[in-house]
Each structure stands twice: as structure tokens, then as C-alpha cells.
Amino acid sequence: MNQTQPFIPGLELSELFYREAVWPILSSCGYASLAHSAGLLDSGSEVFGFDTPMSTDHHWGPRVLIFLQADDHAQLSNELRKLLSHELPFEFKGYPTNFGPPDDIGVQLLQRVQVRPINHRVEFFTIASFFRKWLNGYDPTTGEPSAEQWGSFPQQALFAIRKGSLFRDDLGIEKVRESLSFYPKWLWLEKLAQEWSAIGEEEAFVGRCGDLGDELGSRLIACRIVDHLMRIVFLLEKEYFPYSKWFGTAFSKLTPAPTLTPLLQGVIRADKWKEREHFLSKIYIEVMELQYTVDEILKIEPKVSNFYDRPFLVPHAEEIAQVIRQRQKGPT
């Protein structure tokens, strides 16, 4: 691959690949009337819009997902895959269209070839087969997900499905995406309560460890609390969050991030527990004020106070969790 060529973000590359290479081949070879949807909403930094030139070193390149109706998929998917392997160009926008064989962990790398068939990554699915693969067996063609199914969905997959793009949608996949765009209210409230409860388990320990001279222990606990607070902000913004590599990047896109990020960094950088507590107290209040603006949640006064008779400032997070659970009506 030419390392000096201009970088094209993966979602943009995928759409160009579909519109300028894949669909022209299919439509000119007798499939112009084929009902289908096309897009990229499975996994990878490009699906989230976070890819950079470094991302091109693995599992990245010209690729697209094609969704077919069940009968068409059964009858045509192998035929279409083979057709493209003999008709696609060897390169698209300077990137090989051929991928090498999967390695031991399933990663495929771009690989230049000059002979056919091309081992491309135009992948064919039905709506049912795609969502069963990524959402633990859930088939949206059978109805809305149950409470148990909602609880089993990997948040990373929900994040990708929401952040990815559709380039054509004859089959109505956008309606499925809309139905999965965020958690139902009962689960949203439970996840909020769980995050506050987790904070409640350790909120006093930032000060207690510091008071004992254990600044390292205090910092570690504070960092865990920061993680929970950031998760709460995602939930209040009605956004899924990705796994750790992209967690901070995704957080930076949230509306409250410019205000909260300097305070979060202050907690992490603080050398002394009192300074750490100072920044955490500011964050607690900012997050509680944000939560205060969410209509579905009972109003909770944004404040911190001593942990009972000990001089450690905390939000009394378990009490917040209990208030939130009062609003939880169960699966609806």
C-alpha cells in the first residue's frame, strides 16, 4: 500500500467503494432491480468515525456490507460474491481490494494481488443473520427485543450499529437501528443506578486512603470513580459508549465534555488527596446538575457533604441510586 497517498476515512471509503465499484458491477451484470441495503455498521474504528492512517495496518480497507432479502440471500449471495471476486478492480482509491487470509485471531490484512479471484470483503447478510451475529442471537424480524435480550446486548455492538452508516436502505434497516438507538427507560435507569452504586462503594476511600498516607491507593480509587462518572455522563446524554480504546475519544464528543474534561484530568493529575477530592467534588456537582435537567429522573440536589462523621466530601452516591430506582417501573 502506498503510504504517501491521502488518507480516506473508512466510512467514506466504504460508501465510495459501494457507489463507484460494487453497485456499478452488480447493476451492470443483471442485478439492477435487486432490492438491498448497503452500509458499514459492524465493528472497527472506521465504523465509529475514529480511524486514522494507523488504522490501515489491520482489518481495514475497501469493504461494505450488503443486506438481501432472505430468499435472495439464499439464492444469490454466493453467486454475487463470486461475481465480485472476478470483476472488482485490484485497487480502489489506491487501496487493494484483496484481503489476505485470516490470522490466528481472525484479522485480515490488505494484500496486493494481480490475479483473480479477489478475496474481497463485500459481505452479504440478511437482516436476521446480521443482528443475530452481533446481538447475541436477536432477530429483529421477529419483533421487539425482550427484557432479557436487551440485557444481553453487547454495548460495543450497539455503539457500532448506531454510529455506522447506511448508504442505501431498500429493506428498512434504519427502522431497526432507530429501535435500538438507546436503552429502554427501565434499563437506562437501572444502568444509571448501578453506576452510582459503584461510586457509593468507594466514594469515601479517596479520602480515607489519603488520610493514611496512601496516595497511590487514593489515586487508583479516584480513577475508578472517574470511569463511573464518565459512564454516567454517557447515559445521561443517551449515548452508548465503546470499549476502553475509544472510550475517551467518544467521551470528548459529548456536549458536557469541554466543561468536565479539565476537572477529570485534575483528579487524575492530583498528587495529594485533598486536591483530588476538590476536583471530584466539582465533578459530582456538575454531573448531578446535568442529571437534574433530565426530566425522567427525580430531582436530586447537587451537593457534596461529609461522609457521616468523617471529613471526606462525597455525593452519597448510594442515596442517588435509590432515588433513581424509585423511578424504575420495570421492563416496559
N, C-alpha and C positions, 0 to 999 in steps of 0.2 A: 504494500500500500504506500502511496506517495505521501510522506509525512509533511510535505510543504503545501499540500492542497488545502483550500479553505475548508474549515470545519462546518458541517451542516448538522444541526441538532437532529437527533434521531427521529423525533415525531415528524419534523418537516421532511426529512429524507424518506421516511416511510410513506407519507402522503404523495410525494413526488414519484416515488417508485411505483405506487399503485396507479396513479393517474397517467404517468408517462411511459410505463413499461408493462406492468402486469395487465391492467384492463385493456389497453390497446391490443395486446396479443390475444386475449380471450375474446374480445368483441369481434376481432377480425377473423377469428377461427370458428365462427358459428355460434358463439355464446352471447351475442349482443343483448338478447332478451332475458338472460339468466337473472332471476331475482336473487339478490345477495346483499349482504352488508360487508363493509370493509373498515378496518381500523387497526389500532395498536393499543391494547389495554390489558396486557398480561403482566409483565414484570420487566424490571430493568430501569436504570437511571433515566433512559431516554423516555420511557413512558411517563415518568414523573416530571419531565422537563428539567432534570438536574444534570444531564450528561455534559461532558466536556471532552476535548480531544483525548484525554487519558482513557475515557470510557471505550474508545475504539479498540482497545487491546484485547477485549474478550466479549464474546456473546453479543456483539453489536454489529449492525450493518444494515444494508437494504433488506427489509423484511416487512411483511404485512400479514394480518390475519384476515381470512375470507370466511364469512359465515354463509352457509347454504341451508335451504330447507331440508328436512330430514330425507325425503325421497331423492332429491337432487344430490345430497351428500353421499348417499349410499350408491347411487348410480354413476356419479361423475367425479368424485373427489380424486380418485386415483388417476383417472384419465386427465384431469386438469393439471394435477401435479406433474405428470409425465410430460404433458404438452409444454408446460413452462420450462421444464428441465432441458428441453430441446430448442426452445425459442427465445428465452431470455438472453439479453446481451451478457457477455462475460464480465462487463463492468457497468456500473451505473453511477454517474456523478463522481467518477474517479475511484469508487469503492468496488471491490469484487462482489459479484452476486453469489459466488460459490462459498459454502462453508465447509470446513473440514469435519471429520467425524467427531462425535462427542468424546471428550476425555473421560477419565475415571469418575468425575463428578458431573458429567453431562454438559460441560461447557464446549461450545463450538466456536472456533476462530475463523475469521475471514481467510480465505485461501485462494490465491490466484490460480486459475487453470486456463488452458487453451483447448481443451477437448470436452465434448459433451458425453453424457448428460451432466448438467449443472446440479450440484447438491444445494438447491436454494432453500430459503426459509419463508416461502409463501405457504402458510399453514391453513388447513381447511377444517372448519368446525361446524357443528350445528349449534344453535343457541344452547340447547340442553347439554351437549358434550363439553362446551367451553366452561359453563358455570359449574357443572359437576366437577370438573378438574380443579378449579380454583377455589370453590366454596364448599369443599368437603361433601360433595355429592348432591348439593342442592340443585334442583331443576326448576328454573323459573317458569317453564311452560306448564307446570302442574299447579301453580298458584303461589300465593304469598308465603314467605318463609315462616315456619313455626317459631315459637319462643326458643325451643331447643336448638333449632338451626341457626337462628340469629346468634345465639351464644357460642356456636361452634365456628363461625366465620372468622378466618384469619384477618386481622385488621390490615395487615400489609396488602392482602389481595383486594380488600375493599378500597384501600387507598389507591391502588393501581387502576382499578376499574373506574373509579371516579375521576382520576387525573388523566387517564389516557384519552385518545381521540377516536372518533368515528369519521371516516371520510365519505361514506355512503351508508345509507341505512334503509334499505327496502324492507327489512324484516322486523323493524321495530325494537332494536336493541336499546335505543335511547330510553324507552319506557322502562325497561328493566333497570337500567342504570339509575334512573330517577327514583325507582322504588328502593334502591339500595344506597341512595346518596348519603344517608346518615341513619344512625340507630333509631329505632322507635323510642318514644318518650320514656317508657318504663325502663329500658335497658340503658338509655342515656343517663337517667337519674341514678341508676344503680352504679354505673361506672364512675360517676362523679362522687358518689358516696364512698365507694371503695378507695378512691384516691385520697379523699380527706381522711378516711380512717387510717390509711397507711401513714399519713403525716402524723396523725394523732398518736401513733405508737412510738414515735421518736422525737416529737417536737421539743420536748424538754431536755433531750440528751445533748443537743448542741451546746447548751449552757452548762449542763452537768459535767460533760467531759472536759470542757474548757476550764471549769472551776477546779477540776482535779489536775490541771496542767497538761491534759491530753489534747493538744491542739490538732494532732493528726486525726484522732478519733472524731473530734468535733467537726473537722472539715469533711470527713467521709460521710458522716450523718447528714450534714448540711447539703452535700452534693446529692444524696438520695432524695432529700426533701425538694431540692430544686427540680429534679426529674419529675417528681409527682406534681409539683406546681405547674410545670410546663405542660404536662398531660391534661391538667385541669383546664388550662387556657385553650388547648386544642378542643376539648369537649365543649367549653362554653362558646367557642367560635363555630361549633357544629362542623368540625373538620376531623377526619381520620388522621392518624399520624403513622409515619413509616418506621421501619426498624432503625437501629442506632446510627448507622452510617449517614442517613439522611434526616435524622430527627431534628438536629439543629438547623439545617438548611430549610426544612419545611416550616419550622417554628419562625424563622426570620421572615416568612411571607405573611404571617398573621398580622392583623391590624394592631394588636397591642404590643407587638414585638419591639418597636422603637423605644417605647417607654420602659418596658420590662428588661430588655437585654442588658443595659448598663447595670441594673440592680442585680440581676442574676450573676453577671460577671463579678460584681463586687463581693457577693457571697463566696464565690469560688476563690477569688484572689486574696481575701482577707487573711491576715496572719494571726489575728487574735479573735477569740470567740466573741468578745463584746462588739467588735466591728462586724463580725459575721452576723450576729444577732440583729444589729442595726439594719443591715441590708435585708435580711429575711423579714423583719417586721414591716419594712416598706413594701416588700413584695406581697406579703399576706394581705395587707390593706388594699393594694392595687387589685389583686385577684378577687378579693371579696367585693370590692366596689364593682368590678366587672360582672361578677355573679349577681350582684344586687340589681343590675339592669336587665337581667333575664327574667321575663315575666313568669315563666313556669316555676320558678323557684321561690319559696317563701323568703321574705326579706330578712337578711341576716346583717346585723350592724357591723360594718367594717371596723374592727378594732383588735388590738392585742392587749393582753394583760398578764399579770404574773401567773405562773403555774402553781395554783393553790398558794401555799405559804412560802414557796421558793421563788427567788428573784430572777426567774427566767421568763422572758416575754414570749408568749405563744398565742396562737389564734383559738386554742381549744378546739382542735380540728374534729375530734370525735363528736362534739356537740353539733358542729356544722353538718357532719354526715347524718346525724339523727334527724335534723330538721329536713334535709333533702329526702330522706327515706319516708318522712311523713307525707310527702307528695307523690310517692311511688304507689300507683294503683294496681300494679301487677301487669302482666302482659296484656296489651290491647292491640 
